[in-house]
């Protein structure tokens, strides 16, 4: 614990020093963001209760071309403070009604360096890396607060201690290649266990960790977009490209370590490796010819996990997002979505302390109001059907009032 806090505090001091010396040259961009949410379970679930959850991010993007003369290279650091309660304890759900909620921590969320090759449309990244920042994600799904709409639970709840995603990331490397306009191939290899583990101790690449491999093919539609003249800015985490109008992506992941099987009675007790697949689609289907900020987008997610060693064998999510829903609120967004996680047969057949239903479902209605350049407010309502797939728990009605404060330093 002390080691982790020391690293995080050292990072904060380093970012402050970087910011102090970067003003004249402009080689560092630092942002402070605070997300807070008051969450209450209004009915059903494990208990009627409420809590507050907060995440503070201090992020800095460093242009190492300007700073050190390393052409096409930049670095990124995200120091994160997680605090507040655990709403899933009283909602009783499995998919997580809040994508802010996690055990309280002061930590590094990401810390990586990326180099983009000139005239090759290739990007190489290495360090502490969040897989969900590029893999298995949609623009439209980002509106919603349920964790399933960021990355499907059939992937998010795998591995020894989860994949390299919020709140615990792992060390690894990612390569991205853009063979043609609108086509991106990505692949990553990471430690099979997050960096923070074993009662908050920091360890990496232990012999029993194995590796996590992830690959994705994405087809992107950006009508009317003019790609930057510099090929280095056309791909990667710092790509200077507008938001897409359409995305279709398929991906796969694989762990190389050994897992305990959920229902070993009919076979081996352990299994080497686990594999899963996913697909996402996101499309703007209607847009106001006179005001591009007024549009309707639809998205869908599908995931297939490895039910022999992980709880959820299948996941399906879908939703709609209306941007600029009102004449005087062109910056706002209104969305409705549903997420369905299905238990695998081995999980339901194992000797469980209670019966289970086949699925947990969450229906979410959300409205994002952009108050000004630095403040956004988001009331959100979720109806969770069969929380934690427990037939003895009543369906939960959860209200969240979330806000975000953001400023450049």
Buried (B, 14 or more C-beta within 10 A) or exposed (E): EEEBEEBBEEBBEEBBEBBEEBEEEEBBBBBBBBBBBBBBBEEBBBEEBBBEBBBBBBBBBBBBBBBEEBEBBBBBBBBBBBBBBBBBBBBBBBBBBBBBBBEEBBBBBBBBBBBBBEEEBBBBBBBBBBBBBBBBBBBBBBBBBBBBBBBBBBBBBBBBBBBBBBBBBBBBBBBBBBEEEBEBBBBBBBBBBBBBBEEBEBEBBEEEBBBBBBBBBBBBBBEEBEBEEEBBBBBBBBBEBEEBBBBBBBBBBBBBBBBEBBBBEEEEEEBEEBEBBBBBBBBBEEBEEEEBEBBBBBBBBBBBBBBBBBBBBBBBBBBBBBBBBEEEBBBBBBBBBBBBBBBBBBBBEBEEEEEBBBBBBBBBBBBBBBEEEEEBBBBBBBBBBBBBBBEEBBBBBBBBEBBBEBEEE
